[in-house]
Amino acid sequence: MTREHEPVRLGGDSARKETGLSNQPSLDRCSSLLPEPDVPNRPSLRGCSARSTESGSWKRPLLGSSCSGRAAKRPALQQQKHLYLVVDDWERGYSIRKVGEDDDAGLDAPPLVRIEAQHGYFWSFAAHGSKIFAMCPWESSPGIPVFDTETLGVAVCPYPQSRNSVRYYKPVYASAGDRLVAFAFPYLDVLGPQPPPGADAAKQPWSWASVEPLAPFASSLVSGYALHPDGRTVFMSVKGWKPNSNGTGSIRGQRNSTFALDTESLEWSYLGEWLLPFKGRADYDRELDAWVGLCLYKEGVGHACCCDVPAPAAAGCQTTMPAWKLGKDLLFDVESRTHMGATLVYMGDSRFCLVKCRKADDPTDRSLRVVNMASFELKYDKEGELRTAKHRAYGSVSYQIAHECVDLTTNPVAFWM
């Protein structure tokens, strides 16, 4: 069910699609069905296991040796993509830089574009298709500035209902097909397709729809999330939570759970007491046939990891954690004196770009930031271990930060589009 809120509206069918599983719990009944585990399901680093389609798996076995010689078909060639980096080097907003291989953009290199917006956190930006959304513009702004990396045009998107929530709750943004999901507790809004240009644009405004009922957990407690390869289901893991006694929202507790949101039917499903092994976003890689991201757990900090992909939530609940594997190679050292943060960007075809931000070597230069980027492939070796290969420098950017309070450096904001 959707609840429209003024002044914008979103058309489209929000009814549940027929799946043959009419007893699949919707969110309003989901909270009463959540089991209270005696012991939180804390997975250990373990090897892979073959998955049977009868138990709700997504495709063939993923992380075992059987997949080493079975490469999936590559997708058709698409328009060339580039790496875009958002940096805090402007008093009135942000700069977006387009970075190429072996580029070294110094302090005097001009940015691709500058966007006026409030300075806040790395989660103030969302990527959707070829567009970058600055989700926290100035109070006086009529809407959200949207920069299109293909046309180099700037548009204005209306505000979602969660506009003010992002100041207090860390949001989750997920792009699924032609829709953008914005989850900032307690609201979950879905942005519909942008109307085509022309006279009919006024009749079909770009708009958000709010999803009801509300999610049973706070967006700030989401530890990891990933878009299912079906293109419509977003998996979210919630670490250290428990439902509120009044049935709305959540507070910190001992629960570690995973839910799935169907972005077409706009309904939540509870999957089980387990966590995706990722910190933040993970991406599906076709050749590995697995989700890949940075590891959530302390023993895996600085490493990539991959995880089997469960069946979509509509096919039944995934009651146990999928098999996952920790990468062997250390990508960055969090103990380094100059290290500030890192982001793993998926480039397609098992290729990734690690974006690392560090302080200046000179401790007296407190405002200088250096962002180093390097691309590599993730493959299984002969022993079935997940390893990096074909490393390649992808340039660096140095700049002076404009605001001390901004944490874009702890989690560099970068997009491949």
N, C-alpha and C positions, 0 to 999 in steps of 0.2 A: 504494500500500500504506500502511496506517496502522499505527502501533504504539501500543497503549494503554498508559498508565502509571497506576499507582495513585496516589491513591485514586479517580480519576474515569475515566469511560469515555464514549465517544461512539459511538452506533450509526450506522447508515447505510451505504450502499454506497460503497466507496472504489475499486471496480474501474474500469479504464479503459473509457470509453464507446466504442462502435463508431462510428468516423468515416469508415471507408473508407480510412484512412491508417495502416495498421498499422506502417509503417516510420518513423513519427514518433519521433524519439529520446526515450527517457525519460532521467531525470537520471543514472542509473547508467552510461549510455553516452554521455551528453551531453558530459562533460568531454573525452573522447577525440576528439570531433568538432569541438571548437572550433578554428577557424583562428587561427593566430598572425599578425596583420596586420603587414606591413612598416612601414606608417605608420598611426598612430591616425586613425580616421575623425572628424576635427574639422569639423563642418558649418559653413558660412558662412551668414550671414543671407541667405536667398534667397526668391524668390517661390514661388508655388504652381505645381503641375503637375497636370493632369488624371490621374485614376487609372483604370486599366482593371481590371475585375473579373477578367480573366484573369491579372493579375499579383498577385492576392491582396489587392485593395483591400476596404474595408469597405462602401461604398455608392457614391453618386454623387461626382463631383469636389467638393472642399470649398472650397479657399481661392482659387478663381479667380472671375472676374467672373460666371461662369455661375450662381453660387449667390446672387447679390445679389437676385434677384427670386423666389426659390423658398423661401418660409418653410415650415418643417415644421409639422405640426399640433401644437397645444398639448395637453399632457396634461390629463386631466380634473381638475377642482378637487379639491384635497386639503385635509386639515385645516390650519388656519392655522399657520404656522411662525414662530419667533422666533429672535433672535440671543442666544446665551449666551456669556458671557465668564468665563474662569477666571482669578482673580487671587490673588497671594500677599500677602494682607493680614491673615493670622491666624497666630499663633505655632504653633498645633497642627495646621495643615493649610491648606486652601485655601477660598476662597469662590467660589461660582458666582453670577453676576449675570445677570439677564434684562434686556436692553437693547432699548428701543423707539425708534422714530424720534423725533428731537429731544429724547430724554431726556438729562438732565445729572445724573448720579449723583455727588454730592459725597462727602466723606469720611464723612459721617454717614448716608448712605443705607444701609439694611439690605440684605444680600445675599438671594438667593432661598434659598440653603442653604449650610451649611458642611460640609466633609468632612474628617475626620481622616486624614491621609496624610503620608508622608515628603516632605520638600521636596527636589526634585531638578531635573529639566529639563523643558522644554516637551513632550518626547516621553513624559512620564509619564501622558498622558491619551489616551484613544481614544473615538471616537464611533461608535455603532452603533445605527441606527434612531433611537429617541427617547431613548436612554440614553447617559450619560457615564460611562466607566470610569476610576477612579483606579488605574492599573496598578501603582503603587508604594506600597502601604499600609505601615503599621508592621509590624515583624517579628512582633509579638504578634497581629496581625489574623488572624482565621480565614480570610479570603479577601479578594477585591477589592471595595471599595465601589462600588456601581453606583447612580447617580441617574437616575430616569426623569423626564424633563421633562414628560411628559404626565400622569402620575398623581401626581407629586411624591413618589413613594415611593422608598425606599432598599432595595436588595437586596444580597446578598453572593454573589459569583461565585467558584467555586473557582480556585485558582492554576493557570496553565499550567506546563508543564515549564520554560519559559524564565524563570521567576520571578526567578532570580538573575542571569541574563544581562543584564538591562536596566541593571544597575549598571556594566557594562563595555562594552557595545555599544549604540549607538543603535538602537532598534528601528524597525520599520515596522508600522503598524496599518492595515488596510484592511477596510472593511465591504463585503461582497458578498452581496446578498440577505439571507437569514436567518443568514448566517455571518460571524463576525469572525475575520480572519486576524491573528495576532500572530507576527511574524518578529523574533526576537532571537537572533542567532548564538550557538550553532550550531543552535538549535531553531526549528522553524516549527510553530506550534500553530494549530488551527482550532476555534473555539468553535461548538458546534451551537446550534440554536434553544432558547430558554428554554422549559422545560415549562410547560404551563398550570397555574394554581393549583388546588389541591384535593388530595384524598387520594392521587391517582395521582402527585403530584409526587415523592414519595419513591422511587417505582419507576422514574421517568425523570429522574434527576438532571441538572442543568445541568452540562455537562462539555466538556472539550477532547480533541482527538485530535492526536497528533504525526504529522507527515508524514515519510515516508522514501522514498527516501534523502535525506540532508541537501543543502541548497543548496550549490553550489560556491563561493559568495561570501559575504562577511560583510555583515550587515545595515547596519553603520555606513558602508559604502561605497556604499549606494544613494543616488544623486543625485536621482532623481525617480521617481514612480510614478503610475499612473492606473488606474482601473477601466474596463474595456471596456464599451461600451453593451450587450453581450450579458448583462451582469449577473453573470458568473461568472469572467471572466478578468482577472487583475491583471497589468499590465505593470510591470516594474521595470528601471531602468537603473542600471548599476554603473560608476562612474567611477574610473579609476586602480587597477586590480586585476590580479592574475594568480593562477592556480591554485597551490595548494601542491603541492610535489613528492610528498607522500604521498597526494594525491587528495582530501583533506578540507579544506574551508574555502578561504580565500584570503589573500593578503598584498598589500601595495601594489605596483603595477606600472604598466605602460603600456597595459593593456587598457581599452577603453571598450565595454561590451557591454550588450545588452538581453535580458531573459528574460521569460517569461510563466508565471504560475501559474494552473492551472485549479482553482478552489476546489471543484469538484464531484468531478472524478476525482482531485484531490490530486496532480497531476503537474506537473513543470516542463518547459518547452520553451525551448531556446536559439533566439533570433531573429536575431541578427547583431551585427556590430561597429559599433554606432551608439548614440547616446544620445537619449533624450527631451530636448527643450530646456527642461525645467522644473526649478526648484529646489523639491524637496519634492513635495507633492501637486498633481495637476491634476484637473480635473473635466470631464466630458463635457457640452457644451451642445447641446441638440437643434436649436435654430434655427441656430446656427453650424455644426452638424454637425462639431464638432471638440473636441479637448481644449483646455482653457484653464488657464493657471497663470502664476506669476511666472517670468521668464526666468532661466535658469541661468548664462548666459555674461556675462562682464565687460562687454561692450559693450551688454548689454541690462539691466543692473541697474537696478531701479526701474521696469521696464516689464512689462506683461503680454505674453504671446505665446500663439499658438494653433497647433495641430498637427493634421494629418490623422490619422484613426484607421485603423490597419492592420486587416486581417482578423484574426479570432481565431486564436490560435496553432494550434488544431486543424486549420485549413484550410491550413496550410503556413507555412514560415518567411518572415518579412519580412527580406530580406537587406540592404535599403538603407533609409536613414532616410526617413521620410515627409516630405512637404513641410510647412514651417512658416512662420509669419509673425510678425514682431515688431510689437507695438503702437506707435503713433506717440506716444502721450501718456505723459509721465513721471508716475508715480503717487506716488513718494516720492523724496526726495533723501538718499542714504546719506552724503553729505558734510556734511550739516547737523550742527551742534554738539550739538543736543539729540536727534537721531534715535537710536533704539535698535533698532527692529525693526518689521517689518510682516508681516501675514498676509492673504492673499486668500481670502475665503470666498464660495463659490458659493451663490446664493439661488434659482436656477432662472430659466428663461425669459430667458436672456442677461443676468441682473442679478447683480451682484457687490457685495460689501461689503469695502472696504479697512479693515483694523484696524491702526492705527499707534500705537506706543508711543514716548513721548518723555520726556526728563528735564525737570525744572523749569527755567524760565528763570533762576532764581537758582541759581548753581553751588554755593552753600553748603547748599542743601536737597537733600542727596544721596539721601534716601529717598523723595521724592515722585515719583510716576509719573502721567502723564496719557495715557489711551488715547482717541484720537479715531477715530471711525468715520464713514464716508461711503459711500453706495451709488451705483451708476451702472450703465449698460448698456454692453455692448460690441457694436458693430455695424461693418459694412463701410460706408465712405463711397463716393461715386461713383467714386473712383479705385481702389477695392478695398483701401484701407488700413483696418487695424483701429483704430477710434477709440472713445473713451468718449463717452457721451451721457447726458442726463437725470440729472445729478448731484443728489444729495440728502443733506443732513446726516443722520447716524444717531445723534446723541448722543455723549456723552463720559463717561468715568469717571476720576476721580482718586482716588488712594489712596496710603498709605504702605506700602512693601514691608516684610515681616516678616523677610526673610532676605537678606543681601547675596549669598549664593552662588547663589541661584535665578535661572535665566535665562529665566523666563517673559516677561520684558520684551523680550528680544532676538527672540523669536518668539512674539508674543501668541497665546494659546490661545483660539480662538473657534469656535463651531459654530452652524450654522443647522439647526434641527430643530423 
